[in-house]
Amino acid sequence: MIPSVKERQRGAYDFKTFYEGVCALHNVAPLQSITCHLAEGILDVNVDRIRASDWDPIFKSLRINKNLNFVAFRSFINANDESGSSFTAYRRPTPSLLASATVKRSLCRALRSTLRLSSALTLLELQNIPISVAEVIVLCEVSSRCHCIQL
């Protein structure tokens, strides 16, 4: 068998190794925030801290994954807004990369592939992620067919 095919098949069960290999192909260093809890089967990502060049290896690794138990993508950009605050900041908030339609579409495609392939995934969490209604409907349809996920 071709070594690259073998590696891709093995990567479906070992997210960390495949992610590091894809990062090497893209000349990007693997993020410690991505790899820190992978031994427990957890992928918990703060999307506000991910650069544009780091998204592609994450999506490619997530698309073929079959062994993660918990996948969470969280954004905290608008979560800390308090209207009754006495402190006024004059700093303009930085927009999240998820404001880009292509990144959101790629995220939904990767999650859809993971839901179709994975038999180990039990929890999928999207916190404060601005995805469209059509993408939510597609993710709900795919998750309803997935028997392993908790609804």
Secondary structure, DSSP 8 states (H G I E B T S, - for coil): --HHHHHHHHHTT-HHHHHHHHHHHTT----HHHHTTGGGTEEEEEGGG--HHHHHHHHHHHHT----SEEEEE--TTTT--TT-S----S-----GGGSHHHHHHHHHHHHHHHHH-SS--EEEEES----HHHHHHHHHHHHH-SSS--
